[in-house]
């Protein structure tokens, strides 16, 4: 058998697998982080302070938790089932209905806070197609169903600093510069 000589050097893997493993575990903690179970009573008291009408039963931290789950793969009915399962094992709290989950998630107003004065940030944009149709229908019938563009400003630790959402005409570079300028002033 002929001995083959490999061209180039043998590949050396320089990744820090322990750090990569910690990042994946931290991401899992972000997806499933029921912190609302420990802050439920105090948060409800604060939300219902000086509120007129029917009091809130479910804290905003729970709705944010469900919003993260819903952004991945779960439907609103799935989330109602998840909350029912959590309720059985953690204090038998009242289970929120799927329609109320939807309404509360739509009302959420996410706020992002920059940590520290000297931030090192990166920006990236991505598009989400509004319909499943091809480009040829858009050109032939002059139907304007474009893209929803999301531009995100993130610090080096993965914390979201700012978000811009617009249609396909949004310039990612200009939106990124504007977000950096706005967060510099804070």
Backbone as CSV, one residue per row, in Angstrom:
resi,resn,N_x,N_y,N_z,CA_x,CA_y,CA_z,C_x,C_y,C_z
1,UNK,0.849,-1.172,0.000,0.000,0.000,0.000,0.895,1.236,0.000
2,UNK,0.491,2.188,-0.797,1.260,3.420,-0.931,0.946,4.324,0.256
3,UNK,1.977,4.851,0.828,1.798,5.759,1.956,1.494,7.153,1.401
4,UNK,0.385,7.733,1.810,0.016,9.066,1.328,0.553,10.117,2.279
5,UNK,1.029,11.147,1.687,1.522,12.256,2.482,0.420,13.308,2.556
6,UNK,0.052,13.689,3.742,-1.011,14.687,3.913,-0.427,16.061,3.651
7,UNK,-1.147,16.824,2.826,-0.707,18.190,2.550,-1.179,19.082,3.682
8,UNK,-0.329,19.898,4.172,-0.668,20.801,5.279,-0.477,20.136,6.631
9,UNK,-0.730,20.930,7.638,-0.541,20.445,9.010,-1.807,19.771,9.519
10,UNK,-1.616,18.921,10.505,-2.753,18.272,11.144,-3.577,19.331,11.880
11,UNK,-4.900,19.226,11.766,-5.797,20.194,12.402,-5.688,20.083,13.916
12,UNK,-5.523,21.229,14.551,-5.476,21.280,16.008,-6.681,22.080,16.499
13,UNK,-7.473,21.469,17.311,-8.678,22.111,17.835,-8.305,22.992,19.018
14,UNK,-8.450,24.310,18.871,-8.071,25.261,19.912,-9.255,25.743,20.746
15,UNK,-10.404,25.127,20.560,-11.575,25.582,21.300,-11.468,25.227,22.776
16,UNK,-12.013,26.095,23.581,-12.081,25.848,25.011,-13.420,25.157,25.286
17,UNK,-13.396,23.837,25.340,-14.631,23.083,25.442,-15.331,23.292,26.776
18,UNK,-14.607,23.552,27.829,-15.244,23.808,29.125,-16.047,25.096,29.075
19,UNK,-15.481,26.152,28.469,-16.180,27.433,28.340,-17.406,27.285,27.433
20,UNK,-17.258,26.563,26.334,-18.375,26.335,25.415,-19.498,25.582,26.122
21,UNK,-19.145,24.591,26.913,-20.134,23.834,27.675,-20.872,24.744,28.659
22,UNK,-20.139,25.629,29.357,-20.776,26.569,30.295,-21.744,27.504,29.563
23,UNK,-21.381,27.949,28.358,-22.262,28.828,27.586,-23.560,28.124,27.219
24,UNK,-23.472,26.856,26.815,-24.681,26.106,26.468,-25.571,25.901,27.686
25,UNK,-24.964,25.629,28.837,-25.740,25.451,30.064,-26.416,26.762,30.449
26,UNK,-25.700,27.879,30.327,-26.275,29.188,30.650,-27.441,29.506,29.721
27,UNK,-27.315,29.143,28.434,-28.404,29.369,27.490,-29.632,28.569,27.907
28,UNK,-29.438,27.329,28.364,-30.554,26.521,28.841,-31.216,27.132,30.060
29,UNK,-30.400,27.721,30.946,-30.963,28.403,32.115,-31.797,29.598,31.696
30,UNK,-31.383,30.273,30.620,-32.143,31.417,30.127,-33.504,30.967,29.604
31,UNK,-33.539,29.858,28.872,-34.807,29.378,28.314,-35.762,28.943,29.408
32,UNK,-35.278,28.196,30.368,-36.128,27.687,31.441,-35.645,28.301,32.749
33,UNK,-36.177,29.473,33.061,-35.787,30.161,34.290,-37.044,30.668,34.987
34,UNK,-37.707,29.804,35.758,-38.962,30.210,36.411,-38.737,31.057,37.654
35,UNK,-38.050,32.196,37.501,-37.779,33.088,38.634,-39.086,33.663,39.190
36,UNK,-40.123,33.701,38.367,-41.407,34.256,38.805,-41.997,33.479,39.975
37,UNK,-41.614,32.216,40.141,-42.147,31.425,41.247,-41.700,31.968,42.594
38,UNK,-40.506,32.552,42.648,-40.006,33.078,43.923,-40.422,34.534,44.162
39,UNK,-40.769,35.267,43.110,-41.114,36.692,43.261,-42.596,36.961,43.020
40,UNK,-43.413,35.934,42.892,-44.811,36.066,42.493,-45.582,37.032,43.400
41,UNK,-45.600,36.800,44.699,-46.426,37.576,45.636,-45.991,39.046,45.655
42,UNK,-44.698,39.300,45.790,-44.212,40.685,45.860,-44.491,41.428,44.554
43,UNK,-44.310,40.755,43.428,-44.539,41.407,42.136,-46.023,41.715,41.921
44,UNK,-46.900,40.801,42.328,-48.343,41.033,42.190,-48.785,42.196,43.064
45,UNK,-48.261,42.271,44.299,-48.616,43.388,45.180,-48.209,44.721,44.553
46,UNK,-47.011,44.755,43.963,-46.536,45.985,43.333,-47.357,46.334,42.089
47,UNK,-47.733,45.331,41.304,-48.513,45.588,40.087,-49.918,46.078,40.411
48,UNK,-50.511,45.581,41.511,-51.884,45.935,41.859,-51.985,47.181,42.730
49,UNK,-50.847,47.763,43.116,-50.844,48.973,43.917,-51.481,50.112,43.100
50,UNK,-52.530,50.714,43.614,-53.261,51.819,42.973,-53.890,51.407,41.641
51,UNK,-54.133,50.128,41.412,-54.769,49.676,40.172,-56.281,49.742,40.341
52,UNK,-56.956,50.252,39.325,-58.408,50.316,39.309,-58.910,49.123,38.502
53,UNK,-59.951,48.470,38.968,-60.496,47.322,38.251,-59.988,46.014,38.829
54,UNK,-60.209,44.939,38.056,-59.813,43.618,38.521,-58.303,43.541,38.701
55,UNK,-57.856,43.014,39.832,-56.410,42.941,40.086,-55.735,41.894,39.198
56,UNK,-54.451,42.092,38.984,-53.652,41.116,38.255,-53.465,39.872,39.108
57,UNK,-53.479,38.712,38.469,-53.215,37.456,39.157,-51.843,36.893,38.800
58,UNK,-51.311,37.317,37.640,-50.083,36.737,37.118,-49.031,37.830,36.932
59,UNK,-47.823,37.624,37.451,-46.782,38.661,37.358,-46.212,38.778,35.941
60,UNK,-45.668,39.953,35.647,-45.054,40.177,34.336,-43.848,39.267,34.111
61,UNK,-43.150,38.888,35.172,-41.999,37.991,35.002,-42.446,36.632,34.470
62,UNK,-43.652,36.181,34.849,-44.178,34.931,34.319,-44.512,35.077,32.839
63,UNK,-45.071,36.223,32.460,-45.415,36.469,31.058,-44.143,36.553,30.219
64,UNK,-43.086,37.171,30.754,-41.809,37.211,30.037,-41.243,35.805,29.873
65,UNK,-41.360,34.982,30.905,-40.928,33.583,30.838,-41.666,32.869,29.712
66,UNK,-42.984,33.059,29.641,-43.775,32.422,28.587,-43.446,33.003,27.211
67,UNK,-43.123,34.296,27.173,-42.732,34.903,25.904,-41.459,34.289,25.346
68,UNK,-40.505,33.972,26.218,-39.265,33.313,25.772,-39.585,31.915,25.265
69,UNK,-40.442,31.185,25.979,-40.822,29.848,25.521,-41.564,29.924,24.191
70,UNK,-42.450,30.896,24.057,-43.229,31.037,22.831,-42.392,31.461,21.642
71,UNK,-41.283,32.156,21.901,-40.444,32.591,20.791,-39.690,31.423,20.177
72,UNK,-39.603,30.323,20.863,-38.887,29.160,20.332,-39.838,28.272,19.538
73,UNK,-40.618,27.442,20.182,-41.444,26.498,19.426,-42.816,26.230,20.022
74,UNK,-43.120,26.803,21.161,-44.365,26.440,21.824,-45.509,27.356,21.409
75,UNK,-46.700,26.749,21.240,-47.896,27.541,20.956,-48.466,28.045,22.289
76,UNK,-49.488,28.895,22.215,-50.091,29.429,23.436,-50.766,28.320,24.245
77,UNK,-51.382,27.359,23.569,-52.007,26.240,24.277,-50.945,25.351,24.939
78,UNK,-49.802,25.176,24.259,-48.702,24.439,24.877,-48.250,25.128,26.161
79,UNK,-48.161,26.450,26.103,-47.706,27.200,27.269,-48.700,27.084,28.426
80,UNK,-50.004,27.040,28.111,-50.989,26.829,29.169,-50.763,25.465,29.821
81,UNK,-50.456,24.451,29.013,-50.161,23.123,29.545,-48.897,23.114,30.399
82,UNK,-47.862,23.844,29.970,-46.624,23.935,30.737,-46.898,24.568,32.095
83,UNK,-47.699,25.639,32.085,-48.024,26.301,33.349,-48.860,25.386,34.243
84,UNK,-49.738,24.575,33.653,-50.508,23.606,34.439,-49.598,22.583,35.100
85,UNK,-48.582,22.112,34.353,-47.619,21.172,34.917,-46.810,21.793,36.037
86,UNK,-46.365,23.041,35.839,-45.616,23.730,36.897,-46.490,23.951,38.123
87,UNK,-47.766,24.271,37.897,-48.684,24.534,39.008,-48.840,23.304,39.898
88,UNK,-48.922,22.123,39.274,-49.091,20.897,40.057,-47.898,20.638,40.980
89,UNK,-46.713,21.016,40.541,-45.511,20.698,41.313,-45.024,21.850,42.194
90,UNK,-45.480,23.069,41.923,-44.983,24.230,42.672,-46.129,25.039,43.256
91,UNK,-46.757,24.560,44.282,-47.693,25.347,45.064,-49.096,25.465,44.539
92,UNK,-49.443,24.789,43.467,-50.808,24.790,42.939,-51.348,26.196,42.681
93,UNK,-50.556,27.044,42.022,-50.999,28.399,41.690,-52.023,28.360,40.557
94,UNK,-52.843,29.414,40.414,-53.866,29.410,39.360,-53.209,29.425,37.971
95,UNK,-53.758,28.637,37.058,-53.185,28.499,35.712,-53.821,29.527,34.785
96,UNK,-52.993,30.221,34.040,-53.430,31.247,33.104,-53.919,30.585,31.811
97,UNK,-54.963,31.148,31.195,-55.492,30.580,29.956,-54.645,31.023,28.765
98,UNK,-54.725,30.258,27.665,-53.899,30.559,26.495,-54.256,31.904,25.870
99,UNK,-55.527,32.289,25.917,-55.906,33.581,25.331,-55.360,34.743,26.158
100,UNK,-55.336,34.570,27.472,-54.779,35.608,28.333,-53.251,35.676,28.178
101,UNK,-52.608,34.516,27.963,-51.170,34.507,27.695,-50.883,35.342,26.447
102,UNK,-51.658,35.126,25.403,-51.461,35.859,24.148,-51.628,37.361,24.351
103,UNK,-52.713,37.756,25.022,-52.961,39.184,25.242,-51.851,39.829,26.062
104,UNK,-51.398,39.165,27.114,-50.366,39.744,27.978,-49.011,39.813,27.273
105,UNK,-48.685,38.801,26.446,-47.421,38.835,25.708,-47.434,39.980,24.708
106,UNK,-48.589,40.206,24.065,-48.678,41.315,23.105,-48.527,42.670,23.790
107,UNK,-48.925,42.773,25.064,-48.827,44.030,25.804,-47.444,44.265,26.409
108,UNK,-46.601,43.223,26.425,-45.278,43.372,27.028,-44.494,44.469,26.329
109,UNK,-43.846,45.275,27.121,-42.991,46.325,26.583,-41.584,46.054,27.094
110,UNK,-40.798,45.298,26.311,-39.465,44.944,26.815,-38.578,46.168,26.949
111,UNK,-37.831,46.200,28.027,-36.876,47.290,28.220,-35.504,46.666,28.432
112,UNK,-34.523,47.296,27.853,-33.160,46.792,27.930,-32.312,47.846,28.599
113,UNK,-31.467,47.413,29.502,-30.609,48.342,30.221,-29.165,48.005,29.931
114,UNK,-28.420,49.008,29.547,-26.987,48.824,29.309,-26.285,48.710,30.647
115,UNK,-25.366,47.763,30.761,-24.636,47.558,32.011,-23.257,48.177,31.873
116,UNK,-22.959,49.144,32.686,-21.641,49.764,32.671,-21.575,50.965,31.745
117,UNK,-20.510,51.730,31.877,-20.349,52.934,31.063,-19.668,52.649,29.742
118,UNK,-18.630,51.817,29.756,-17.887,51.515,28.539,-18.347,50.174,27.997
119,UNK,-19.313,50.219,27.088,-19.848,48.996,26.521,-19.111,48.632,25.250
120,UNK,-18.864,47.361,25.070,-18.378,46.836,23.805,-19.557,46.080,23.215
121,UNK,-20.054,46.570,22.085,-21.281,46.012,21.523,-21.065,45.580,20.085
122,UNK,-21.970,44.748,19.633,-22.033,44.336,18.244,-23.469,44.428,17.792
123,UNK,-23.674,44.632,16.502,-25.028,44.746,15.982,-25.197,43.787,14.809
124,UNK,-26.395,43.274,14.654,-26.696,42.380,13.548,-28.170,42.513,13.220
125,UNK,-28.492,42.291,11.980,-29.872,42.369,11.535,-30.281,41.081,10.851
126,UNK,-31.566,40.803,10.897,-32.089,39.612,10.258,-33.486,39.918,9.761
127,UNK,-33.912,39.226,8.726,-35.236,39.453,8.171,-36.149,38.272,8.394
128,UNK,-37.410,38.555,8.616,-38.438,37.528,8.748,-39.449,37.747,7.640
129,UNK,-39.719,36.731,6.840,-40.633,36.875,5.727,-42.073,36.893,6.226
130,UNK,-42.853,37.825,5.710,-44.232,37.986,6.169,-45.131,36.906,5.584
131,UNK,-44.904,36.525,4.337,-45.721,35.484,3.722,-44.819,34.429,3.101
132,UNK,-45.410,33.311,2.712,-44.657,32.193,2.169,-44.506,32.264,0.652
133,UNK,-44.953,33.313,0.058,-44.953,33.407,-1.394,-43.570,33.695,-1.932
134,UNK,-43.364,33.309,-3.182,-42.088,33.536,-3.831,-41.977,34.953,-4.371
135,UNK,-40.779,35.296,-4.767,-40.516,36.633,-5.297,-41.227,36.871,-6.622
136,UNK,-41.454,35.818,-7.411,-42.067,36.016,-8.715,-43.497,36.518,-8.595
137,UNK,-44.242,36.110,-7.568,-45.604,36.621,-7.356,-45.537,38.102,-7.013
138,UNK,-44.565,38.448,-6.212,-44.387,39.846,-5.817,-44.133,40.725,-7.039
139,UNK,-43.301,40.254,-7.954,-42.997,41.032,-9.155,-44.152,41.017,-10.143
140,UNK,-44.745,39.851,-10.394,-45.792,39.725,-11.405,-47.055,40.488,-11.016
141,UNK,-47.506,40.319,-9.789,-48.761,40.920,-9.362,-48.559,42.205,-8.576
142,UNK,-47.324,42.619,-8.411,-46.982,43.838,-7.689,-47.585,43.855,-6.274
143,UNK,-47.494,42.709,-5.635,-47.977,42.575,-4.253,-46.821,42.896,-3.323
144,UNK,-47.027,43.844,-2.429,-45.970,44.283,-1.527,-46.148,43.606,-0.176
145,UNK,-45.643,42.389,-0.069,-45.597,41.695,1.221,-44.148,41.362,1.465
146,UNK,-43.475,42.262,2.072,-42.033,42.146,2.198,-41.585,41.444,3.450
147,UNK,-40.504,41.942,3.975,-39.841,41.362,5.121,-40.002,42.266,6.329
148,UNK,-39.968,41.662,7.495,-39.851,42.420,8.736,-38.390,42.283,9.142
149,UNK,-37.730,43.410,9.306,-36.309,43.388,9.623,-36.112,43.740,11.092
150,UNK,-35.278,42.950,11.777,-34.979,43.153,13.188,-33.475,43.388,13.313
151,UNK,-33.104,44.509,13.922,-31.697,44.826,14.164,-31.496,44.828,15.675
152,UNK,-30.518,44.041,16.148,-30.290,43.858,17.575,-28.897,44.355,17.944
153,UNK,-28.807,45.101,19.040,-27.537,45.574,19.589,-27.269,44.764,20.860
154,UNK,-26.140,44.038,20.888,-25.830,43.118,21.981,-24.450,43.435,22.527
155,UNK,-24.288,43.344,23.865,-22.950,43.526,24.431,-22.178,42.206,24.362
156,UNK,-20.946,42.224,24.804,-20.085,41.051,24.651,-20.488,39.887,25.541
157,UNK,-21.315,40.127,26.535,-21.776,39.042,27.406,-23.074,38.420,26.916
158,UNK,-23.608,38.914,25.788,-24.836,38.365,25.233,-26.101,39.042,25.719
159,UNK,-25.986,40.141,26.465,-27.165,40.870,26.936,-27.643,41.817,25.847
160,UNK,-28.943,41.813,25.606,-29.515,42.698,24.597,-29.544,44.112,25.149
161,UNK,-28.985,45.057,24.399,-28.941,46.456,24.806,-30.076,47.232,24.151
162,UNK,-30.355,46.961,22.869,-31.407,47.689,22.153,-31.872,46.863,20.962
163,UNK,-33.101,47.107,20.512,-33.680,46.425,19.347,-34.400,47.450,18.486
164,UNK,-34.281,47.327,17.172,-35.058,48.116,16.214,-35.792,47.147,15.300
165,UNK,-37.057,47.411,15.058,-37.866,46.576,14.181,-38.472,47.472,13.115
166,UNK,-38.422,47.039,11.870,-38.992,47.818,10.773,-39.259,46.930,9.573
167,UNK,-39.614,47.565,8.441,-39.865,46.789,7.236,-38.558,46.577,6.479
168,UNK,-38.643,46.060,5.277,-37.438,45.703,4.523,-36.600,46.904,4.095
169,UNK,-37.133,48.105,4.227,-36.398,49.297,3.835,-35.437,49.792,4.916
170,UNK,-35.441,49.166,6.094,-34.562,49.590,7.186,-33.109,49.298,6.810
171,UNK,-32.259,50.292,6.952,-30.836,50.129,6.701,-30.185,49.668,8.005
172,UNK,-29.601,48.459,7.976,-29.034,47.887,9.201,-27.896,48.742,9.756
173,UNK,-27.061,49.265,8.884,-25.930,50.075,9.344,-26.407,51.358,10.021
174,UNK,-27.367,52.043,9.391,-27.885,53.285,9.971,-28.610,53.007,11.294
175,UNK,-29.378,51.919,11.350,-30.089,51.566,12.586,-29.089,51.243,13.696
176,UNK,-28.021,50.520,13.360,-26.991,50.196,14.348,-26.300,51.436,14.877
177,UNK,-25.951,52.360,13.970,-25.311,53.606,14.418,-26.244,54.410,15.306
178,UNK,-27.541,54.461,14.946,-28.511,55.191,15.759,-28.667,54.592,17.146
179,UNK,-28.689,53.255,17.230,-28.817,52.601,18.530,-27.580,52.854,19.390
180,UNK,-26.405,52.813,18.770,-25.171,53.084,19.521,-25.176,54.525,20.024
181,UNK,-25.601,55.466,19.172,-25.667,56.875,19.560,-26.644,57.053,20.713
182,UNK,-27.822,56.452,20.648,-28.822,56.581,21.702,-28.333,55.995,23.025
183,UNK,-27.631,54.879,22.972,-27.152,54.247,24.201,-25.913,54.912,24.751
184,UNK,-25.212,55.677,23.930,-24.067,56.454,24.410,-24.545,57.593,25.304
185,UNK,-25.711,58.165,24.936,-26.230,59.323,25.657,-26.788,58.955,27.023
186,UNK,-27.146,57.689,27.234,-27.773,57.270,28.498,-26.789,57.194,29.618
